[in-house]
Amino acid sequence: MSVNLFTSLSEQLGPLTWPMFICAFIALMIILERLALVIFELPKRDTWLRGLRKQSRTSDPEQVKALIAQLSTGRSMLSKGTHLLLTHAEQNRTMREEIINLWLTKQKQVLRSGLKVLQVIGIITPLLGLLGTVLGLIEMFNQLGASDGPVTPSQLASGLGLAMNTTAAGLIIAVPAITMAHLFGIWADQRCSKIAYVLNQINLWLEGLEQAMTLGCDPQASAFCTQANNARASNTQSKKSQATNSLTNETQTDEAQVGI
């Protein structure tokens, strides 16, 4: 069945059958590989992140060690990036940021791998189709030139058929290739942005910022943390005021005793 199909395509596309077939095969393999990566990187695999956001708002050595052990078997990019960041928790904040920036650059290349090839295929295949159109017209005019009788539809059919078939084949390959290249590029940029955002949150979490894991992603939790911080600040201020009043009272008592 496949041999018959290839023979039929060869008759319809002429000498451009192999170039078109190679471009279609490469584009299909890249699209399938990118789809597998998208499925593998689904957010549901990062369930540990939701658990981390529900825990305490500041890091402690035991919690960091437990998280490192949990993420040591993680296979998503976010898990690997978090594991890398936590293993360098003893470094200062600037050094951790440099390490993560280098890692993110590499991961962005991985996420965008093959997309330029898809774009090139999307540019080449319409040109191959145009070349097939020109070859088909040349064949048609050669047949017309070799004929001494009146022009018949059969003389036009083969040349015009080759011209139209190659043009259609080029567009059929180019449209999905260019579309998927742009869609995968958008997804890769969004994924990198999300990973960078979460890693920045964790970096601030390691620095002791209480609201780090809820900044911009959980308004209710952020509001709760803000209220808690305000309440803590009010309690601290109240304690300071009480301590100041107590010290003032003791001073006045001592002055009174001295006066007596």
C-alpha positions as CSV (number, residue, x, y, z in Angstrom):
1,M,0.0,0.0,0.0
2,S,2.8,2.4,0.9
3,V,4.6,1.6,-2.4
4,N,1.5,2.3,-4.4
5,L,1.0,5.6,-2.5
6,F,4.6,6.7,-3.2
7,T,4.2,5.7,-6.8
8,S,1.1,7.8,-7.1
9,L,2.8,10.8,-5.4
10,S,5.7,10.4,-7.8
11,E,3.4,10.6,-10.8
12,Q,1.7,13.7,-9.4
13,L,4.7,15.6,-8.1
14,G,7.3,14.6,-10.7
15,P,11.0,15.2,-9.8
16,L,10.1,17.1,-6.7
17,T,8.7,14.1,-4.9
18,W,11.7,13.3,-2.9
19,P,12.4,16.9,-1.7
20,M,8.8,17.3,-0.7
21,F,8.8,14.0,1.0
22,I,12.0,14.7,3.0
23,C,10.6,18.1,4.1
24,A,7.3,16.6,5.2
25,F,9.1,13.8,7.1
26,I,11.4,16.2,9.0
27,A,8.6,18.6,9.8
28,L,6.4,15.8,11.1
29,M,9.2,14.4,13.3
30,I,9.9,17.8,14.8
31,I,6.3,18.5,15.5
32,L,5.8,15.1,17.2
33,E,8.9,15.6,19.3
34,R,7.8,19.1,20.4
35,L,4.3,17.8,21.2
36,A,5.8,15.1,23.4
37,L,7.8,17.8,25.2
38,V,4.8,20.0,25.8
39,I,2.9,17.0,27.2
40,F,5.8,16.1,29.4
41,E,6.1,19.7,30.7
42,L,2.4,20.0,31.7
43,P,2.0,22.0,35.0
44,K,0.3,19.1,36.7
45,R,3.7,17.5,37.2
46,D,4.8,20.3,39.5
47,T,2.5,19.5,42.4
48,W,5.3,20.1,44.8
49,L,5.0,23.8,44.1
50,R,1.5,24.1,45.4
51,G,2.5,22.2,48.5
52,L,5.4,24.6,49.0
53,R,3.1,27.7,48.7
54,K,0.9,26.2,51.4
55,Q,3.7,25.7,53.9
56,S,5.6,28.2,56.0
57,R,6.5,31.5,54.3
58,T,10.2,31.4,55.3
59,S,12.8,28.7,54.6
60,D,14.6,26.6,57.1
61,P,17.5,24.2,56.6
62,E,15.4,21.1,57.3
63,Q,12.7,22.2,54.9
64,V,15.3,22.9,52.2
65,K,16.9,19.5,52.6
66,A,13.5,17.8,52.4
67,L,12.7,19.7,49.3
68,I,16.0,18.8,47.7
69,A,15.4,15.1,48.4
70,Q,11.9,15.4,46.9
71,L,13.1,17.1,43.7
72,S,16.1,14.9,43.2
73,T,13.9,12.5,41.2
74,G,11.9,15.3,39.4
75,R,12.1,15.3,35.6
76,S,10.4,18.5,34.7
77,M,12.5,21.6,33.9
78,L,11.0,23.5,36.9
79,S,11.9,20.6,39.2
80,K,15.5,20.5,37.9
81,G,15.9,24.2,38.1
82,T,14.6,24.3,41.7
83,H,16.8,21.5,42.6
84,L,19.8,23.3,41.2
85,L,18.9,26.5,43.1
86,L,18.4,24.7,46.4
87,T,21.7,22.8,46.1
88,H,23.4,26.2,45.9
89,A,21.4,27.7,48.8
90,E,24.5,28.5,50.7
91,Q,25.7,30.9,48.1
92,N,24.8,34.5,48.2
93,R,21.8,35.8,46.2
94,T,23.8,37.3,43.4
95,M,25.7,34.1,42.8
96,R,22.5,32.1,42.8
97,E,21.0,34.4,40.2
98,E,24.0,34.0,37.9
99,I,23.7,30.2,38.2
100,I,20.0,30.2,37.4
101,N,20.5,32.7,34.5
102,L,23.0,30.4,32.8
103,W,20.7,27.4,33.4
104,L,17.7,29.2,31.9
105,T,19.6,30.2,28.8
106,K,20.4,26.5,28.2
107,Q,16.8,25.5,28.8
108,K,15.5,28.1,26.5
109,Q,17.6,26.6,23.7
110,V,16.2,23.2,24.5
111,L,12.6,24.4,24.4
112,R,13.2,26.2,21.1
113,S,15.2,23.4,19.5
114,G,14.0,22.5,16.0
115,L,11.8,25.5,15.6
116,K,14.1,27.3,13.2
117,V,14.2,24.1,11.1
118,L,10.4,24.2,11.0
119,Q,10.5,27.8,9.9
120,V,13.0,27.0,7.2
121,I,10.9,24.2,5.9
122,G,7.9,26.5,5.9
123,I,9.9,28.9,3.7
124,I,11.4,26.3,1.4
125,T,8.4,24.1,0.6
126,P,6.3,26.9,-1.1
127,L,9.4,27.7,-3.2
128,L,9.6,24.1,-4.2
129,G,5.9,24.2,-5.1
130,L,6.6,27.3,-7.2
131,L,9.5,25.4,-8.9
132,G,7.1,22.5,-9.6
133,T,4.7,25.0,-11.1
134,V,7.3,26.3,-13.5
135,L,8.5,22.8,-14.4
136,G,4.9,21.8,-15.1
137,L,4.3,24.8,-17.3
138,I,7.6,24.1,-19.2
139,E,6.5,20.5,-19.8
140,M,3.1,21.7,-21.0
141,F,4.6,24.1,-23.5
142,N,7.1,21.5,-24.7
143,Q,4.2,19.1,-25.4
144,L,2.3,21.9,-27.2
145,G,5.4,22.7,-29.3
146,A,5.9,19.2,-30.3
147,S,2.3,18.8,-31.5
148,D,1.3,19.8,-35.0
149,G,-2.4,19.3,-34.5
150,P,-5.0,21.2,-32.5
151,V,-4.5,21.5,-28.7
152,T,-6.4,18.9,-26.7
153,P,-7.2,18.7,-23.0
154,S,-4.9,15.7,-22.6
155,Q,-1.9,17.7,-23.7
156,L,-2.6,20.3,-21.0
157,A,-3.6,18.0,-18.3
158,S,-0.2,16.5,-17.4
159,G,1.7,19.8,-17.3
160,L,-1.0,21.7,-15.4
161,G,-1.5,18.8,-13.1
162,L,2.1,18.8,-12.1
163,A,2.1,22.5,-11.7
164,M,-1.0,22.5,-9.4
165,N,0.0,19.4,-7.4
166,T,3.4,20.7,-6.5
167,T,2.0,24.1,-5.5
168,A,-0.6,22.4,-3.3
169,A,1.9,20.0,-1.7
170,G,4.2,22.9,-0.9
171,L,1.4,24.8,0.9
172,I,0.1,21.7,2.7
173,I,3.6,21.2,4.2
174,A,4.4,24.9,4.8
175,V,1.2,26.0,6.6
176,P,1.4,23.5,9.4
177,A,5.2,23.9,9.7
178,I,5.0,27.7,10.1
179,T,2.0,27.6,12.4
180,M,3.4,25.0,14.7
181,A,6.8,26.8,14.8
182,H,5.1,29.9,16.0
183,L,2.9,28.1,18.5
184,F,5.8,26.2,20.0
185,G,7.8,29.4,20.1
186,I,5.0,31.1,22.1
187,W,4.8,28.2,24.4
188,A,8.6,28.0,24.9
189,D,8.7,31.7,25.8
190,Q,5.8,31.4,28.3
191,R,7.3,28.3,29.9
192,C,10.7,30.0,30.3
193,S,9.0,33.1,31.8
194,K,7.1,30.9,34.3
195,I,10.1,28.9,35.3
196,A,12.1,32.2,35.8
197,Y,9.3,33.7,37.9
198,V,9.0,30.6,40.1
199,L,12.8,30.4,40.6
200,N,12.9,34.1,41.5
201,Q,10.2,33.4,44.1
202,I,12.2,30.6,45.6
203,N,15.4,32.7,45.6
204,L,13.6,35.3,47.6
205,W,12.1,32.6,49.8
206,L,15.6,31.4,50.6
207,E,16.5,35.0,51.6
208,G,13.7,34.9,54.2
209,L,11.0,37.0,52.4
210,E,7.8,35.8,53.9
211,Q,5.6,36.6,50.9
212,A,8.0,35.3,48.3
213,M,6.0,32.2,47.3
214,T,2.7,34.1,47.0
215,L,3.8,37.2,45.2
216,G,1.5,37.7,42.1
217,C,0.1,34.2,42.0
218,D,-2.2,33.9,45.1
219,P,-4.0,37.2,45.9
220,Q,-5.7,35.8,49.0
221,A,-2.6,34.3,50.4
222,S,-0.7,37.6,49.7
223,A,-3.4,39.6,51.4
224,F,-3.3,37.2,54.4
225,C,0.5,37.5,54.6
226,T,0.2,41.3,54.4
227,Q,-2.3,41.4,57.2
228,A,-0.1,39.0,59.3
229,N,2.9,41.2,58.7
230,N,0.9,44.3,59.6
231,A,-0.4,42.6,62.8
232,R,3.2,41.5,63.6
233,A,4.5,45.0,63.1
234,S,1.7,46.4,65.3
235,N,2.5,43.9,68.0
236,T,6.2,44.8,67.8
237,Q,5.4,48.5,68.0
238,S,3.1,47.9,70.9
239,K,5.8,45.9,72.8
240,K,8.3,48.7,72.1
241,S,5.8,51.3,73.4
242,Q,5.2,49.2,76.5
243,A,8.9,48.8,77.1
244,T,9.4,52.5,76.6
245,N,6.6,53.4,79.0
246,S,8.0,50.9,81.6
247,L,11.4,52.4,81.3
248,T,10.0,55.8,81.7
249,N,8.0,54.8,84.8
250,E,11.1,53.2,86.3
251,T,13.1,56.4,85.6
252,Q,10.4,58.5,87.2
253,T,10.3,56.2,90.2
254,D,14.1,56.4,90.6
255,E,14.0,60.2,90.3
256,A,11.3,60.3,93.0
257,Q,13.3,58.1,95.3
258,V,16.4,60.3,94.8
259,G,14.3,63.4,95.6
260,I,13.1,61.8,98.7
